[in-house]
Structure formats: structure tokens, C-alpha cells
């Protein structure tokens, strides 16, 4: 009997010890996110050029944009994280102001107008939810978004699944997104009297302005019957640690778009139609017309090489093609340089080259007999170079505080972009990461 009691006691102790170990592993498993994090992101963007699509491939492309966004990541428990991304972007554009160039003074494609289309406000709200398995080898996520500006509204949903294995040295992921967009189509001023039910040249706009050149102005214009655009995307990625200092990844993305893929306020001028003007501004012969479907495919790869404690090399390449006739190559390299425990420099270079879409025609090169046409130089053949430089400050202890949040990092970056179509742009970005005590 004593032996039996001793055996039962030993088994009971072992069982308690085993449960204690299991409970301890559950209680003390590493959280996906230790505490609430808040990122404040802001940027200032400016561009210029001489090939504005709003004025048919000529005219100023001047634009400035200021953006601000807050990204708040909240750990719901050990495994689940909720992230809210809210942003606002405000721009002023000499280019888009020429949707209605006749609002003040002599109209000219190289001068800004004071019309309502000269500025706009874009707002976005996105929610992300992610769940990680206990062993952190499986990650599920879902997101929903809504964004709006004066002539555009978008709803989006998406999700992803990531699997880690081979002692977390290998990662496979799949993601999908759906965006349901609606235009509030705005057309160039001079075309609106030719919409269904309009009175053409008898409209007050033309009686108050004098047409020069071809005074028998008769554009090819029909309003878009459907103002919806749907986009569906699917992506697959593979990441592999190749060596203790080398990591590589491959990704493929497929996108299908349907609906109104033309921009309603972008003009086109035909080579076989005589030109009509009001002041110095050429009146549109038509608006951009593009197919109502587009299929896109992109293949990309990254290779990151940790050279030593100071230098890392990050490289990227992507090949893209679509059924509009565009193919492109993108290559970039970034070399982070750690100059101290807290400061890192980020010099970078990016090269881009693409062929022209089948439907692209420069200023006055499209024909009135064409089914599709655009003078948007984003769809033209061009090459571009981008130089960048950044600096980051990181304090893992977040000693500097604002209210209950410690400042963990600051990132500042500047990029200068130039392409061989006279287009140039620059962007200055800043990011501040705070963690809750």
C-alpha cells in the first residue's frame, strides 16, 4: 500500500509539474506586439513637366502635395494585432486646374487656372487585423479600406496568409485584394455643352468666348455610361534565408481591372481635325478612351546581403507586362550604413524603363478613326532615374517621451526623380514611431 501511495504521489507531482510547464509556456510566450505603437508619417511632394495629359500631352504638369497619416497598432492579446491607418492628402495642381482653364484671365495650357479642379483633398481609412498561431509559424490577416476625393470613391477588402517553416528560415505567403471604385466623372469645360441634351455651340460658354482657328468646333464626345471600376489582385511570395548574412525573396502579382479605366478629364487632339482655340488654349477633340479591361502581371525578387555590422546591401528587380502593350523593368539598390548605435544612413538608386502602351499617342498624333487613344505620358515609352538619401534615428529604450509614449525612431528620406519626358519630381518624407510605456 505504501508503494502504491508513493507511486500515485510521484505521478501526481509529475502531472502538476507538466501542467505547470505547459501553463508557463502559454503565459510567457512572446507576444506578437508588446505594446501599442503609433507612427506619424508625413511627406511633401512636388513635380513639374511639359506633357500634361489634362491638356492633351502639352502644358504644365506642376503639382504639389502634402500628406499626413497616423498608423496605430494595438495588441489585442498575445496573438492578435489591430492596426488603424488614417491619412489625408491635400494637393494643388496647375495641371488639373486646366480641366476648366477659362475661369480667369487668358487660358493657356502652361498656366494654372483658379478653377475648382486646381486643388483637392484625399482621405483614407484602413483597418488591418492579424492573428498569429502559438508557434508563430502561421499568420492570417484581413483588411478593409475606404478612401474618397472630389471625383473618386473607393472601397477595398483584402486578406493574406503566411506560413513559416524550416525553423523559420523559409516563408511562403499569399494575399488577395478587391477594390470597388466609383468615378464622379468630370469632363473638360468645353465638352460639357456637347453632352446628351446639350446645345453645343449655342451654349452660353461659347457665346461668351470667341473661338479662333476652326470656328466649326465639333468634338467627338460621349459621356461614359458606366463610372465604376473594379480591381482584383492576387500575390504569392517566397522568402528564404540563404546564408546567415544573405536573404532572398521572390514574388509574383496578378491584377485584373474592369470598368472605367479612362480618366474622364484628360484631353486628346486629333491629327486629322483642324484646331480650335479659345485664347491660347486648344479645345479638346475628344477625351481619353481606353479599353474597359486591363490584365497586369509583375515578377520581382529581392536579395539582401548583410556585409558586416556597418554595411548592408539591399537589391531589387521587377519585370512587368500587361495586355495594353506595356513592359517594364525596375532595378534598385539601397546601402544602409550604420554609423552609430542610433544613426543609420540610407543612400539609394532606382532605375525604371518601360515601353509605350498600344494606345498612346503624343500631342496631335491620334486619329479620329482610332478606337482607343490617350496622350498620358505615364503610358508613353520612357526611362527614369531616382536618387535617394535617408537618415534614421533609433532608440530602443525610447527615452524621449511625449505624454505616455516614448519616441522609438525617426526616419527622414529625400528622393529626386527624373525621366526623359521632361518630367521631374521630388519627395521629402518623415516618419516618427512612438511606443506606449
C-alpha positions as CSV (number, residue, x, y, z in Angstrom):
1,X,0.0,0.0,0.0
2,X,2.8,2.4,0.9
3,X,4.4,1.7,-2.5
4,X,1.1,2.3,-4.3
5,X,0.7,5.6,-2.4
6,X,4.3,6.6,-3.3
7,X,3.7,5.9,-7.0
8,X,0.5,7.9,-7.0
9,X,2.2,10.8,-5.3
10,X,5.1,10.8,-7.8
11,X,2.6,10.6,-10.8
12,X,0.6,13.5,-9.3
13,X,3.7,15.6,-8.8
14,X,4.8,14.9,-12.4
15,X,1.4,15.8,-13.7
16,X,1.3,19.1,-11.8
17,X,4.9,19.8,-13.0
18,X,3.9,19.1,-16.6
19,X,0.8,21.3,-16.4
20,X,2.9,24.0,-14.8
21,X,5.3,23.9,-17.6
22,X,2.5,24.0,-20.2
23,X,0.8,26.9,-18.4
24,X,4.1,28.7,-18.1
25,X,4.8,28.3,-21.8
26,X,1.4,29.7,-22.6
27,X,1.6,32.5,-20.2
28,X,5.2,33.5,-21.2
29,X,5.0,33.0,-24.9
30,X,6.4,36.0,-26.8
31,X,3.7,38.5,-27.8
32,X,3.4,39.4,-31.4
33,X,3.4,43.1,-30.4
34,X,4.5,44.0,-26.9
35,X,2.7,47.4,-26.6
36,X,0.8,49.9,-28.6
37,X,2.8,51.6,-31.4
38,X,1.9,54.9,-33.1
39,X,3.5,56.0,-36.3
40,X,3.1,59.6,-37.6
41,X,4.0,59.8,-41.3
42,X,4.2,63.0,-43.4
43,X,5.5,63.9,-46.8
44,X,5.9,66.9,-49.2
45,X,5.8,66.1,-52.9
46,X,6.3,68.4,-55.9
47,X,6.5,67.7,-59.6
48,X,6.8,69.6,-62.9
49,X,7.0,68.9,-66.7
50,X,5.6,69.9,-70.1
51,X,3.4,67.0,-71.1
52,X,0.2,67.3,-69.1
53,X,-2.5,64.7,-70.0
54,X,-5.2,67.2,-69.0
55,X,-4.3,69.4,-71.9
56,X,-3.6,66.6,-74.4
57,X,0.1,66.0,-73.9
58,X,1.3,69.6,-73.7
59,X,1.3,72.1,-70.9
60,X,2.4,72.3,-67.3
61,X,2.4,69.2,-65.0
62,X,3.2,71.3,-61.9
63,X,1.7,69.8,-58.7
64,X,2.4,69.9,-55.0
65,X,1.0,67.6,-52.4
66,X,1.2,67.5,-48.6
67,X,0.3,64.2,-46.8
68,X,-0.1,63.3,-43.2
69,X,-1.1,59.9,-41.7
70,X,-1.3,58.2,-38.4
71,X,-0.8,54.4,-38.1
72,X,-1.8,52.9,-34.7
73,X,-1.0,49.3,-34.0
74,X,-2.8,47.8,-30.9
75,X,-2.0,44.4,-29.4
76,X,-5.4,42.8,-28.6
77,X,-3.8,39.9,-26.8
78,X,-0.6,37.7,-27.3
79,X,-1.6,36.7,-30.8
80,X,-3.8,39.4,-32.3
81,X,-3.0,42.9,-33.5
82,X,-5.4,45.6,-34.8
83,X,-3.9,48.4,-36.9
84,X,-5.7,51.6,-38.0
85,X,-4.2,53.7,-40.8
86,X,-5.8,57.1,-41.3
87,X,-4.4,59.6,-43.7
88,X,-5.2,62.9,-45.5
89,X,-3.5,64.3,-48.7
90,X,-4.0,67.8,-49.9
91,X,-2.7,68.9,-53.3
92,X,-2.7,71.9,-55.6
93,X,-2.2,71.3,-59.3
94,X,-1.6,73.7,-62.2
95,X,-2.2,70.7,-64.5
96,X,-5.6,69.6,-63.2
97,X,-6.7,73.2,-62.8
98,X,-6.9,73.2,-66.6
99,X,-9.9,70.9,-66.6
100,X,-11.6,74.3,-66.6
101,X,-8.9,76.7,-67.9
102,X,-11.3,79.5,-68.8
103,X,-12.3,80.6,-65.3
104,X,-9.9,83.6,-65.1
105,X,-7.7,85.5,-67.5
106,X,-6.4,84.3,-70.9
107,X,-6.5,80.5,-70.9
108,X,-3.1,78.8,-71.5
109,X,-2.0,75.2,-71.1
110,X,1.2,76.3,-69.4
111,X,-0.5,78.5,-66.9
112,X,-2.6,77.5,-63.9
113,X,-6.3,78.3,-63.6
114,X,-8.1,79.2,-60.4
115,X,-10.9,76.8,-61.1
116,X,-12.3,74.3,-58.6
117,X,-10.2,71.5,-60.1
118,X,-6.9,73.3,-59.1
119,X,-6.9,71.6,-55.6
120,X,-8.4,68.6,-53.9
121,X,-8.4,66.6,-50.7
122,X,-8.0,62.9,-50.5
123,X,-8.8,61.0,-47.3
124,X,-8.2,57.3,-46.4
125,X,-9.1,55.0,-43.6
126,X,-7.8,51.4,-43.5
127,X,-8.2,48.7,-40.8
128,X,-5.9,45.7,-40.5
129,X,-6.4,42.6,-38.3
130,X,-3.7,39.9,-37.9
131,X,-3.6,36.7,-36.0
132,X,-0.6,34.5,-35.3
133,X,-0.5,30.9,-34.2
134,X,1.0,30.0,-30.9
135,X,4.3,28.8,-32.6
136,X,4.3,32.0,-34.8
137,X,4.5,29.8,-37.9
138,X,1.1,30.8,-39.3
139,X,-0.2,34.3,-39.7
140,X,-3.6,35.3,-41.0
141,X,-4.6,38.9,-41.8
142,X,-7.6,40.8,-43.1
143,X,-8.1,44.4,-44.0
144,X,-10.8,46.8,-45.2
145,X,-10.3,50.4,-46.5
146,X,-12.3,53.4,-47.7
147,X,-10.9,56.4,-49.5
148,X,-12.5,59.4,-51.1
149,X,-11.7,62.6,-53.0
150,X,-13.8,65.0,-55.0
151,X,-14.3,62.9,-58.1
152,X,-13.5,59.4,-56.8
153,X,-14.6,57.0,-54.1
154,X,-13.1,53.6,-53.3
155,X,-13.9,50.6,-51.1
156,X,-11.4,47.8,-50.6
157,X,-11.1,44.4,-48.8
158,X,-8.3,42.0,-48.6
159,X,-6.5,39.2,-46.7
160,X,-3.3,37.2,-46.6
161,X,-1.9,34.0,-45.2
162,X,1.8,33.5,-44.3
163,X,3.5,30.2,-43.4
164,X,6.9,29.9,-41.9
165,X,8.8,26.6,-41.7
166,X,12.3,25.1,-41.9
167,X,13.0,26.6,-38.5
168,X,11.6,29.9,-39.8
169,X,14.2,30.1,-42.5
170,X,11.5,29.8,-45.2
171,X,8.4,31.8,-45.6
172,X,5.6,31.5,-48.1
173,X,2.7,34.0,-48.4
174,X,-0.4,34.5,-50.4
175,X,-2.5,37.7,-50.5
176,X,-5.6,38.9,-52.3
177,X,-7.3,42.3,-52.6
178,X,-10.5,43.7,-54.1
179,X,-11.1,47.4,-54.8
180,X,-14.6,48.7,-55.8
181,X,-14.2,52.2,-57.1
182,X,-16.6,54.8,-58.5
183,X,-15.9,57.9,-60.5
184,X,-17.8,61.1,-60.3
185,X,-16.9,61.9,-63.9
186,X,-15.7,65.5,-64.5
187,X,-15.2,66.5,-68.2
188,X,-13.3,69.4,-69.7
189,X,-15.3,72.6,-69.7
190,X,-15.6,73.0,-73.5
191,X,-17.0,69.4,-74.0
192,X,-19.9,69.7,-71.5
193,X,-22.2,71.6,-73.9
194,X,-21.9,68.6,-76.3
195,X,-23.2,66.0,-73.8
196,X,-26.6,64.5,-74.4
197,X,-29.2,67.2,-74.1
198,X,-26.7,70.0,-74.5
199,X,-27.0,72.8,-77.1
200,X,-23.4,72.7,-78.5
201,X,-22.1,75.9,-79.8
202,X,-25.3,77.7,-78.8
203,X,-24.3,77.3,-75.2
204,X,-23.6,80.4,-73.2
205,X,-20.0,79.3,-72.7
206,X,-19.3,79.7,-76.5
207,X,-21.4,82.9,-76.9
208,X,-19.3,84.5,-74.2
209,X,-15.9,83.3,-75.6
210,X,-14.5,83.7,-79.1
211,X,-13.4,80.6,-81.0
212,X,-10.4,81.1,-83.3
213,X,-8.8,78.7,-85.8
214,X,-11.5,76.2,-86.8
215,X,-14.7,78.0,-85.8
216,X,-16.9,75.0,-86.6
217,X,-15.9,73.2,-83.4
218,X,-17.5,69.8,-83.3
219,X,-15.7,67.4,-80.8
220,X,-16.2,63.7,-80.6
221,X,-17.7,63.4,-77.2
222,X,-20.0,60.9,-75.5
223,X,-20.2,60.7,-71.7
224,X,-19.2,57.4,-70.1
225,X,-22.2,55.2,-69.3
226,X,-20.6,53.3,-66.5
227,X,-18.5,55.1,-63.9
228,X,-17.4,52.0,-61.9
229,X,-14.0,50.4,-61.8
230,X,-13.2,47.1,-60.1
231,X,-9.7,45.8,-59.4
232,X,-8.8,42.3,-58.3
233,X,-5.3,41.3,-57.3
234,X,-3.5,38.1,-56.2
235,X,0.0,37.8,-54.9
236,X,2.3,35.0,-54.0
237,X,5.7,35.4,-52.2
238,X,8.6,33.2,-51.2
239,X,11.3,34.3,-48.8
240,X,14.4,32.2,-47.9
241,X,17.4,32.7,-45.7
242,X,20.2,31.6,-47.9
243,X,23.0,32.2,-45.5
244,X,23.4,33.7,-42.1
245,X,24.1,37.0,-43.9
246,X,22.0,36.6,-47.1
247,X,18.2,36.6,-47.5
248,X,16.4,36.4,-50.8
249,X,12.7,36.6,-51.9
250,X,10.6,36.2,-55.0
251,X,7.1,37.5,-55.6
252,X,4.5,37.4,-58.4
253,X,1.5,39.7,-58.5
254,X,-1.5,39.4,-60.9
255,X,-4.1,42.2,-61.3
256,X,-7.3,42.3,-63.3
257,X,-9.1,45.6,-63.7
258,X,-12.6,46.1,-65.2
259,X,-14.7,49.2,-65.8
260,X,-13.9,52.8,-66.4
261,X,-10.1,52.8,-66.8
262,X,-10.0,56.1,-68.8
263,X,-9.6,59.4,-66.9
264,X,-12.6,61.5,-67.9
265,X,-10.9,64.9,-67.8
266,X,-7.8,64.1,-70.0
267,X,-8.0,65.6,-73.4
268,X,-6.9,64.2,-76.8
269,X,-6.2,66.2,-80.0
270,X,-6.6,64.5,-83.4
271,X,-4.1,65.0,-86.3
272,X,-6.9,64.9,-88.9
273,X,-9.1,67.6,-87.2
274,X,-8.5,71.3,-87.6
275,X,-7.5,73.0,-84.3
276,X,-9.9,75.3,-82.4
277,X,-8.8,77.7,-79.7
278,X,-10.2,80.0,-77.0
279,X,-7.4,82.4,-76.1
280,X,-4.2,80.3,-76.1
281,X,-5.9,77.1,-75.1
282,X,-6.7,74.4,-77.7
283,X,-10.2,72.9,-77.4
284,X,-10.4,69.2,-76.9
285,X,-11.2,67.0,-79.9
286,X,-12.1,64.1,-77.5
287,X,-11.3,62.7,-74.1
288,X,-9.1,59.8,-73.4
289,X,-10.6,56.5,-74.5
290,X,-9.1,53.2,-73.2
291,X,-10.3,49.6,-73.1
292,X,-12.5,48.7,-70.1
293,X,-10.3,45.8,-69.1
294,X,-6.6,45.5,-68.2
295,X,-4.6,42.5,-67.1
296,X,-1.3,43.1,-65.3
297,X,1.5,40.7,-64.2
298,X,4.7,41.5,-62.2
299,X,7.6,39.2,-61.2
300,X,10.0,40.5,-58.7
301,X,12.9,39.5,-56.5
302,X,15.0,40.9,-53.6
303,X,18.4,40.0,-52.3
304,X,19.6,41.4,-49.1
305,X,23.2,40.9,-48.0
306,X,24.5,41.8,-44.5
307,X,28.1,42.6,-45.1
308,X,29.1,43.5,-41.6
309,X,27.8,45.4,-38.6
310,X,28.1,48.7,-40.6
311,X,27.0,47.9,-44.2
312,X,24.1,46.1,-45.7
313,X,23.2,45.9,-49.4
314,X,19.6,45.6,-50.5
315,X,18.8,44.9,-54.1
316,X,15.5,44.6,-56.0
317,X,14.4,43.7,-59.6
318,X,10.9,43.5,-61.1
319,X,9.7,42.7,-64.6
320,X,6.1,43.8,-65.5
321,X,3.8,43.4,-68.5
322,X,0.2,44.0,-69.3
323,X,-2.2,43.5,-72.2
324,X,-2.1,47.1,-73.1
325,X,1.4,46.6,-74.6
326,X,3.5,47.9,-71.7
327,X,6.5,46.0,-70.5
328,X,8.9,47.5,-67.9
329,X,12.0,46.8,-65.9
330,X,12.7,48.2,-62.4
331,X,16.0,47.8,-60.6
332,X,17.1,49.4,-57.4
333,X,19.9,49.2,-54.7
334,X,20.0,50.6,-51.2
335,X,23.0,50.5,-49.0
336,X,22.2,51.2,-45.3
337,X,25.3,52.4,-43.5
338,X,25.2,52.2,-39.7
339,X,27.3,55.0,-38.4
340,X,26.5,54.5,-34.7
341,X,24.2,52.6,-32.4
342,X,21.4,55.1,-33.1
343,X,22.0,56.5,-36.6
344,X,21.9,54.8,-40.0
345,X,22.2,56.4,-43.4
346,X,20.3,55.2,-46.4
347,X,21.7,56.1,-49.9
348,X,19.7,54.5,-52.8
349,X,19.3,54.4,-56.5
350,X,16.4,53.2,-58.7
351,X,16.2,52.7,-62.5
352,X,13.0,52.3,-64.4
353,X,12.3,51.7,-68.1
354,X,9.0,51.0,-69.9
355,X,7.6,50.6,-73.5
356,X,4.6,52.6,-74.6
357,X,1.0,51.4,-74.4
358,X,-0.5,50.4,-77.7
359,X,-3.0,53.3,-77.3
360,X,-0.5,56.1,-76.5
361,X,-0.3,58.9,-79.0
362,X,1.7,62.1,-78.4
363,X,0.1,65.6,-78.9
364,X,-1.9,65.6,-82.2
365,X,-0.8,62.1,-83.3
366,X,-4.1,60.3,-82.6
367,X,-6.6,59.9,-85.5
368,X,-10.4,60.4,-85.2
369,X,-10.8,56.9,-86.7
370,X,-8.9,55.3,-83.8
371,X,-11.0,53.3,-81.3
372,X,-8.7,53.9,-78.3
373,X,-6.3,56.8,-77.7
374,X,-4.5,58.6,-74.9
375,X,-1.9,61.3,-74.6
376,X,-1.0,60.5,-71.0
377,X,2.8,60.3,-70.9
378,X,2.6,57.9,-67.9
379,X,1.7,55.4,-70.7
380,X,4.4,56.5,-73.0
381,X,7.9,55.0,-73.6
382,X,10.4,56.4,-71.2
383,X,13.3,55.8,-68.8
384,X,13.7,57.3,-65.3
385,X,16.3,57.6,-62.6
386,X,15.7,58.1,-58.9
387,X,18.3,59.1,-56.4
388,X,17.5,58.9,-52.7
389,X,19.1,59.6,-49.3
390,X,17.8,59.0,-45.9
391,X,18.8,59.0,-42.2
392,X,17.2,57.2,-39.3
393,X,17.5,57.6,-35.6
394,X,16.6,54.6,-33.3
395,X,16.4,54.5,-29.6
396,X,15.3,51.0,-28.5
397,X,14.8,52.3,-24.9
398,X,12.5,55.2,-26.1
399,X,13.9,57.6,-23.5
400,X,12.4,60.7,-25.1
401,X,8.7,60.9,-24.2
402,X,5.5,62.7,-25.4
403,X,2.8,62.1,-22.9
404,X,2.6,58.3,-22.3
405,X,4.5,57.4,-25.5
406,X,8.3,57.1,-26.0
407,X,9.9,58.1,-29.2
408,X,11.5,54.9,-30.7
409,X,12.6,56.1,-34.1
410,X,12.7,58.9,-36.6
411,X,13.1,58.4,-40.3
412,X,13.8,61.2,-42.8
413,X,14.2,60.5,-46.6
414,X,14.5,62.5,-49.8
415,X,14.1,61.3,-53.3
416,X,14.8,63.0,-56.6
417,X,13.1,61.5,-59.7
418,X,13.9,62.4,-63.3
419,X,12.6,60.9,-66.5
420,X,13.4,61.6,-70.2
421,X,10.0,63.1,-71.0
422,X,10.8,66.5,-69.3
423,X,9.1,65.2,-66.1
424,X,10.8,65.7,-62.7
425,X,9.6,65.3,-59.1
426,X,11.0,65.2,-55.6
427,X,9.6,64.0,-52.3
428,X,10.6,64.5,-48.7
429,X,9.2,62.1,-46.2
430,X,9.4,61.9,-42.4
431,X,8.3,59.1,-40.1
432,X,8.1,59.1,-36.2
433,X,7.4,55.9,-34.3
434,X,6.2,56.1,-30.7
435,X,5.7,53.2,-28.3
436,X,3.4,53.2,-25.3
437,X,5.0,52.8,-21.9
